[in-house]
């Protein structure tokens, strides 16, 4: 397509339907646009979107059969977004008019007694059949699912107490994972506020300081029309996004309100539509099933009809940038420690790869030279052989600690590619950043004192684990546009070929 003249196309709600249908695979279920696999994580938003558009789901029986399980269920994996997936499954059954949720230990109509247990590590276990929750998000997934299943909550007073102690004075709610966490206005977050409001409403519990909550949500709307996660936070991530906008619209509806400027909000949502008919998370961003679903649901609430809310528009198809075939071949050999011998180097070179990032332990790095002995020898071997292959260290810094914005302590948070041939000054900066990473800094300090110095060396920096969708949006979005924040994600992990299957929000 290189060099072709841009075509003008008309997009509207029908174009959105075509985009969603283009994500259906041969087994009837749905998956990411450019991937072959399917599971619940993509079938749910696709089916919901088609229902909103009043478009029948093709091969509905096969879609339900092959799309009702998440990858973590199929693989029997111990860690994953279990509560999010369970909530999606329950609602998918509702969309298909099916009873129950086909879940071991969960029965429709049976009361649940809920209890809070703080999360102590990155692992999210399948504890919802026992009524266990660990934050506002998991609580909302439990209560919302119980509402769909017509399962009463036996102890709503526990839920009420948990939520009320997380309300900041200004009306917003704080995602503090510690039961003793003191909420402050600066730590309030739109997603936590939405989840608190939705949970209380589902249980018929009045939302405290309702007027302040509505005003706080209204303050999150920007002049462009979209919503950000906080009215005034200076973090780079605090920008209007379709996920935040969708959450704000739902919360306001639950409160009997709406955005201050509904028409401007609808206009902003329409700017997210692309020539392929789908919608992106922000203007100019690529289309996704999730952002398309968020827009359609938001339009339904604001306009009373998706087809009234999604306007007809003429868009120009851009000319895609073309990378010449064979110019770039980038590969990370293994997630954990590879053998590191000449065979590894020969194999990578034979496969045509030009970059080998060796995943090693931090103890193997020589902080005098800024390189491990393994990589030092591998680089020398590649040079002797004349391979067009760059080999660098990618240590897994287990000793690094931080506190996420929610207050959750975290480890395993700074995997950073070390550029070769560091100067004395650069090596000094690397060593200083490495030392700061061990201090358990709050996120706002960690990104400035650990991540930013490394990004100044033109490197890649990612956490292996980000714990929650709300957290992931913030810590990755802080790294957009060259700012201090994570600027990469691992491509595969936990035995699956694409980490999007395990944490689907990473597709974003």
Residue pairs with C-beta under 8 A, 6 or more apart in sequence:
1 319
1 320
1 322
2 319
2 320
2 322
3 319
4 319
6 316
6 317
6 318
6 319
7 316
7 317
8 314
8 315
8 316
8 317
9 15
9 275
9 314
9 315
9 316
9 317
10 312
10 313
10 314
10 315
11 273
11 274
11 275
11 277
11 312
11 313
11 315
12 307
12 310
12 311
12 312
12 313
13 53
13 296
13 306
13 307
13 310
14 277
15 273
15 276
15 277
16 49
16 53
16 273
16 277
16 278
16 279
16 292
16 295
16 296
16 310
17 49
17 50
17 53
17 55
17 277
18 277
19 276
19 277
19 278
19 287
19 292
20 30
20 46
20 49
20 50
20 53
20 55
20 278
20 289
20 292
21 50
21 55
21 58
22 33
22 276
23 30
23 31
23 32
23 33
23 42
23 46
23 289
24 30
24 46
24 58
24 59
24 63
25 31
25 36
25 37
25 38
27 38
27 62
27 66
28 58
28 59
28 60
28 61
28 62
28 63
28 64
28 65
28 66
28 67
29 38
29 39
29 42
29 43
29 62
29 63
29 66
29 67
30 38
30 42
30 43
30 46
30 47
30 63
30 67
30 289
31 37
31 38
31 39
31 42
32 42
32 288
32 289
32 500
32 507
33 278
33 287
33 288
33 289
35 498
35 500
37 498
37 501
38 66
38 67
39 67
39 69
39 70
39 71
39 74
39 501
40 67
40 68
40 69
40 70
40 73
40 85
40 88
40 89
40 92
41 70
41 71
41 85
41 88
41 501
41 504
42 67
42 289
42 504
43 63
43 66
43 67
43 68
43 92
44 67
44 88
44 89
44 91
44 92
45 289
45 290
45 292
45 293
46 289
46 293
47 57
47 63
47 67
47 92
47 95
47 96
48 91
48 95
48 293
48 297
49 289
49 292
49 293
49 296
49 297
50 56
50 57
51 57
51 95
52 293
52 296
52 297
52 300
52 306
53 296
53 306
53 307
57 63
60 96
64 92
64 96
64 98
67 92
68 89
68 92
68 93
68 102
69 89
70 80
70 81
70 85
70 88
70 89
71 77
71 80
71 496
71 501
71 502
72 79
72 80
72 81
72 82
72 85
72 502
73 85
75 495
75 496
77 494
77 495
77 502
78 123
78 125
79 122
79 123
79 124
79 125
79 494
80 124
80 502
80 503
81 124
81 469
81 503
81 504
82 124
82 125
82 126
82 127
82 128
83 124
83 128
83 133
83 137
83 138
83 141
83 142
84 137
84 141
84 469
86 101
86 103
86 106
86 128
86 141
86 145
87 141
87 144
87 145
89 101
89 102
89 103
90 101
90 145
90 148
90 149
91 145
91 148
93 99
93 100
93 101
93 102
94 148
99 108
100 107
100 108
100 149
101 108
101 145
101 149
103 129
104 129
105 129
105 130
106 128
106 129
106 149
107 151
108 149
108 150
108 151
109 149
109 150
109 151
110 151
111 151
111 152
111 153
111 154
112 131
112 142
112 146
112 151
112 152
112 153
112 154
113 131
113 153
113 154
113 155
114 131
114 132
114 133
114 139
114 142
114 143
114 153
114 154
114 155
114 158
114 159
115 131
115 132
115 133
115 158
116 132
116 133
116 134
116 139
116 158
116 162
116 179
117 127
117 132
117 133
117 134
118 134
118 177
118 178
118 179
119 134
119 135
119 177
119 408
119 467
122 410
122 412
122 465
122 467
124 134
124 138
128 138
128 141
128 142
128 145
131 142
133 139
133 142
134 177
135 175
135 177
135 406
135 468
136 163
136 166
136 173
136 175
136 192
136 195
136 196
136 199
137 175
137 191
137 195
137 468
137 469
137 470
139 159
139 162
139 163
139 195
139 199
140 195
140 196
140 198
140 199
143 153
143 159
143 199
143 202
143 203
144 198
144 199
144 202
146 152
146 153
146 202
147 202
153 159
153 203
156 203
156 205
159 199
159 200
159 203
159 205
160 200
160 203
160 205
162 179
163 173
163 196
163 199
163 200
164 208
165 179
165 183
166 173
166 174
166 175
166 176
166 181
166 183
166 192
166 196
167 173
167 174
167 183
167 196
167 208
167 209
168 174
168 183
168 184
168 185
168 187
168 188
169 183
169 185
170 185
170 188
170 212
170 216
171 188
171 193
171 209
171 211
171 212
171 213
171 214
171 215
171 216
172 185
172 188
172 189
172 190
172 192
172 193
172 213
172 216
172 217
172 230
173 183
173 188
173 189
173 192
173 193
173 195
173 196
173 197
174 181
174 183
174 184
174 187
174 188
174 189
174 192
174 406
175 189
175 191
175 192
175 405
175 406
175 470
176 182
176 183
176 187
176 406
176 407
177 406
177 407
177 408
178 407
181 407
186 233
187 405
188 216
188 230
189 229
189 230
189 405
189 470
190 217
190 220
190 227
190 228
190 229
190 230
190 244
190 247
190 248
190 251
191 229
191 243
191 244
191 247
191 470
192 470
193 213
193 216
193 217
193 251
194 247
194 248
194 250
194 251
196 207
197 207
197 213
197 251
197 254
197 255
198 250
198 251
198 254
200 206
200 207
201 207
201 254
201 255
207 213
207 255
210 255
213 251
213 255
214 252
214 255
214 257
216 231
217 227
217 248
217 251
217 252
217 255
217 257
218 252
218 259
218 260
219 231
219 232
220 227
220 228
220 229
220 230
220 231
220 244
220 248
221 227
221 248
221 259
221 260
221 261
221 265
222 228
222 240
223 264
224 240
224 264
224 268
225 240
225 261
225 264
225 265
225 266
225 267
225 268
225 269
226 240
226 241
226 242
226 244
226 245
226 265
226 268
226 269
226 282
227 240
227 241
227 244
227 245
227 247
227 248
227 249
227 259
227 265
228 238
228 239
228 240
228 241
228 244
229 237
229 238
229 241
229 244
229 473
229 474
230 238
235 444
235 474
235 478
236 477
236 478
236 479
236 480
236 481
236 483
236 484
236 485
237 473
237 474
237 475
237 476
237 477
237 478
237 480
237 485
239 282
239 477
240 268
240 282
241 281
241 282
241 473
241 477
242 269
242 272
242 279
242 280
242 281
242 282
242 291
242 294
242 295
242 298
243 281
243 290
243 291
243 294
243 473
245 265
245 268
245 269
245 294
245 298
246 294
246 295
246 297
246 298
248 259
249 258
249 259
249 265
249 298
249 301
249 302
250 297
250 301
252 258
252 259
253 301
258 302
259 265
259 302
262 302
265 298
265 302
266 299
266 302
266 303
266 309
269 279
269 295
269 298
269 299
269 309
270 310
270 311
270 313
271 283
272 279
272 280
272 281
272 282
272 283
272 285
272 291
272 295
273 279
273 295
273 310
273 313
273 315
274 280
274 286
274 287
274 315
275 315
275 316
275 317
275 318
276 287
277 287
278 287
278 288
278 289
278 291
278 292
279 287
279 288
279 291
279 292
279 294
279 295
279 296
280 286
280 287
280 288
280 291
281 288
281 291
281 508
285 291
288 507
288 508
290 504
290 505
290 507
290 508
295 310
296 306
296 310
298 309
299 305
299 306
299 308
299 309
299 310
300 306
300 309
302 309
303 309
326 352
328 354
329 351
329 352
329 353
329 354
329 355
330 353
330 354
330 355
331 348
331 351
331 353
331 355
331 356
332 356
332 357
332 359
332 394
332 491
333 344
333 348
333 356
333 357
333 358
333 359
334 358
334 359
335 359
335 490
335 492
335 493
336 359
336 396
337 359
337 360
337 361
337 364
338 344
338 358
338 359
340 358
340 360
340 374
340 375
340 377
340 378
342 378
342 381
344 356
344 378
345 356
345 378
345 381
345 382
345 385
345 387
345 389
345 391
346 385
348 356
348 389
349 382
349 385
349 387
349 388
349 389
353 389
354 388
354 389
354 390
355 389
355 390
355 391
355 392
356 378
356 389
356 390
356 391
356 392
357 392
357 393
357 394
357 417
358 372
358 374
358 375
358 378
358 391
358 392
358 393
358 394
359 394
359 395
359 396
359 415
360 372
360 374
360 375
360 393
360 394
360 395
360 396
361 395
361 396
361 398
362 395
362 396
362 397
362 398
362 399
362 434
364 372
364 373
364 374
364 393
364 395
365 371
365 372
365 393
365 395
365 418
366 372
366 373
366 376
367 431
367 434
369 376
369 427
370 418
370 422
370 426
370 427
370 430
370 431
371 393
371 418
371 420
372 393
372 395
375 391
375 392
375 393
378 391
379 391
379 420
382 389
382 391
390 420
391 420
392 417
392 418
392 419
392 420
393 417
393 418
394 415
394 416
394 417
394 418
395 415
395 416
395 418
396 412
396 415
396 464
397 413
397 414
397 415
397 416
397 434
397 437
398 411
398 412
399 411
399 437
399 438
400 411
400 412
400 413
400 414
400 437
400 438
400 450
401 409
401 410
401 411
401 413
401 437
401 438
401 439
401 440
401 441
402 409
402 410
402 413
402 437
402 440
402 441
402 442
402 443
402 446
402 450
403 409
403 410
403 440
403 441
403 442
403 443
403 446
404 410
404 443
404 467
404 471
404 475
405 443
405 444
405 471
405 474
405 475
406 468
406 470
406 471
408 467
408 471
409 440
410 463
410 465
410 467
412 463
412 464
412 465
413 437
413 446
413 463
413 464
413 465
414 437
414 450
414 451
414 461
414 463
415 461
415 462
415 463
415 464
415 490
416 454
416 459
416 460
416 461
416 462
417 459
417 460
417 461
418 430
418 459
419 426
419 457
419 458
419 459
422 430
422 457
426 457
429 453
429 456
429 457
430 453
430 454
430 457
432 453
433 449
433 450
433 451
433 453
433 454
436 446
436 449
436 450
437 446
437 450
441 449
441 450
443 474
443 475
447 475
447 478
447 479
447 484
447 485
448 484
451 461
451 479
451 484
451 485
451 486
452 484
454 461
455 461
455 479
455 482
455 484
455 487
460 487
460 488
461 479
461 486
461 487
461 488
462 486
462 487
462 488
462 489
462 490
463 475
463 486
464 490
464 493
466 472
466 475
466 476
466 486
466 503
469 505
472 503
472 505
472 506
473 505
473 508
475 485
475 486
476 485
476 486
476 489
476 508
477 485
478 484
478 485
478 486
479 485
479 486
479 487
489 499
489 506
490 499
491 498
491 499
492 498
492 499
493 499
493 502
494 502
496 502
499 506
500 506
500 507
